[in-house]
Amino acid sequence: LKVRSMLDISFPPKEEDTSNGVAPKLGVEASIEHELKYRVSANNTDARPVKLYQSVAWSVHDRLVDAFDQTQAYWKEKDPKHIYYLSAEFLMGRTLTNAVNNLDLGGEYAEALKKYGADLETVATGELDAALGNGGLGRLAACFLDSMASLDLPGWGYGIRYRYGMFKQGVKDGLQVELPDYWLDNGNPWEIRRPETQFKVGFYGSLEDGKWVPGEEVIAEAYDVPIPGYKTKTCGNLRLWDALAPEEFDLEAFNAGDYSKAVEQKRRADGITAVLYPNDATEEGKELRLKQQFFFVSASLQDTIARYLEQHKDLAGLPDKACFQMNDTHPTIAVAELMRLLIDEHGLSYDDAWAITTKCVAYTNHTVMPEALEKWPVRVLAKLLPRHMQLIEQINSNWLDSITGHVTAKVEAELAASDAEKQKKADAAAEERKAALVAAEAKGEEALAAAKKMVSEEEAAEEKPADKATLVEEKLKTYSIIQENQWTKGEMLVNMAYLAVVGSFAVNGVAAIHSEIIKTDIFPHFVEIFPERFQNKTNGVTLRRWLAYCNPELSALITEALGTDEWVRDATLLAKLKPFAEDAAFRARWREVKQQKKKALAERIREQTGYQVSTEPMYDIHVKRIHEYKRQYMNAISLIHRYKVLKEMTPEQRAKAVPRVVVFGGKAASAYYMAKKIVALILSIGETVNNDPEIGDLLKVVFLPNYNVSEAELIIPAAEISQHISTAGTEASGTSNMKFALNGALIIGTLDGANIEIGENTGFENLFIFGVKADEINKLREDRKNFSDYDPRYTAALQMVSSGVFGRPEYFEDLVASITDMNRGNDWFLLANDFASYMDAQDAIDELYRDQEEWTRRSIIYTASNGFFSSDRTIDQYAREIWNVWRLEGSDYQRH
Ligand code: F58
């Protein structure tokens, strides 16, 4: 299926001109000037700032390409095992600052830019975020790429080049509005189009003599995004696929006057890579989403196999050269597609193909929420990918055959146990009956006849021994990859997580507690069969982007204290900061930096919302995707209470209150009804509170629109406290908690996800932990109380919403009902349960904030304690414990 004919270029191009007309060794200053003049033609235009960004970016691009080419050639020569990170999302954010600094060219670019009266920081804001991801999962993939390159690991990311990434969030009339994300509008200097690397991907069609004849074909074309490691010679790759029509323009149809048919193929291909799905709340666009998944997975596997075969003959050796890590279930169709390619395209037997596949593929789970665990209707799969559906059926039937012995033994053991129990009961009943007959006999004929009748009825009603075969069949269904939809009877679904577990050699969760929960609650029966498959890999974040570059002021202070900037590469060195927590002068400087970052955030808040916020109050931040389980709603209710208390205070009491600026940020999936109402409620509370002259600086509630990677880089360094308050057992890990901790923000949170490990590292006494534990949740859900039994502060706050204190009471009616009405949601995420202890934790925060020395001491302890959460550590663990890929230090080339 390989299509490389178009330009007839051999792969990789022998002497590719990567310089785009600029001699690669042109100095930084000269190259910026050259780009400005010739590439972006900025001479006669007043759009100078964006053009300056573009020229700087192109100048950096050329240097990146140098590093990229050399690394890739070197890897090809040495032929090490590669890791291929398959992910439907890569939330990269901006590239310029990261690339310049990882290439160790920060000083040179800063110097060169002086000529234009500009600094790198400002120029960098000319770049639009690459927002090809929804949230934590996509950003994790981006952090992993940085760490793989920084650790010199031969690794590529594989994904989709969406033309529109995550929607841009606006606010209109107090509501979230979704606007398209035109991220490619100013061009994208960070990608290299590869028209010479194309593969065909088929859909639909039928099986003819066992062979798949697709009904539709598109062409996947590669774009490479170089990923520079931090001050290493390594430059990895993120290969993103675009979809093209095989025949973009049908001249015949056009000439016949059928204009829409003329571009029909192009329209269909365009649809595949048009937009990133933000929806985890509805089933919309199911088929298109599956199409996207198959599209990028198929192209990536074909590409990998083609490159493997350039250097090797026998595909049996593939597991020694390639490992595919599936980022959640989105790429799980890889299991079936790899099988298909090996069997149908390369002539292997089913068994050989299965042996290879299950040595190449590994799976990371990121969620325990049932609605987010992908299940595709058999009907949809069979229509879109008939051959894959057939293979999945075969995989499933082999899998069930392989465990029938195990399941039968289990049923027999259960039967034996219950038989013994039943026998005991039956013996006792028989004794009783015997006694009844003896007693009746003594009473005469009539009594005896009645007793005999009763006995025979009882015997007839006695439980029959269960049919073993039926029991085995029933139990096997719980292991089956193909299952009946529990809501829509008769509809069969493919459970993609089960397919992933069966097809992978390793399965991991993303924080210690989460990896336990997937073993006990999601895949317990798979753990019985292959316990060794299940692992934990606690998430991490790159300290380059999330500390060194987003907080250069704090980084400079850390470097000065430690006497080295090696901590950027080796995060364990941060621990050496601990003694500085005891140094009052150091604490004062630490506070100064925080103050500076708060000022920058206050400025952003003014720009974006018009609210003027002081930099004196505590900055309390709650940023993440908006979701009921993340409980921004509970925070909102607590703020209503805070507002009420402040209103009721005397001026003397108010003078003693601890002022706060509370900043929310996050997008609600466009079809997620309740999440959008939560955004509206926060906006409404802000509107009322922020304009109340009695309140002034004591409380400001801000919803900062369009939370994304770049906003996070501004917000996180300014935080003093950050909120991670999901219902215990629902947040797989969380990664912003790590970023906040590393930037010295204290945490208020539940015993959930990575909060627990952050607590272990930082000392739980330094966190504000509240709420019930994960293992109490099920019981509490059963015992949910009535609204009238709730904490009075909570009920009063909700009554304020219902009575219209914040406007639009009818609009908020069902949001309130979702946590108060037994029949309408009934507080599934247990806000009422945790509210009182949440308020206690909030009080403790206020109290501690009065003691700025102790607060700062803790802030330093946070940064010093959390080097563990560097994604370098995470990736090192994946490399050793799952991938079996090893560091390959660069060739001898000199970058500069
Ligand atoms: C997140 N998942 C988890 N999913 O919620 C978070 O706890 C974890 O830290 C993070 O992964 C990284 O492991 C997540 O971000 C999504 O964004 C979905 C992707 C598919 C569409 C719906 C959203």
Residues whose N, C-alpha, C, O or C-beta is under 5 A from the ligand:
A	BS01	F58	N134 G135 G136 L137 G138 L140 Y277 P278 N279 D280 H366 V510 E731 A732 S733 G734 T735
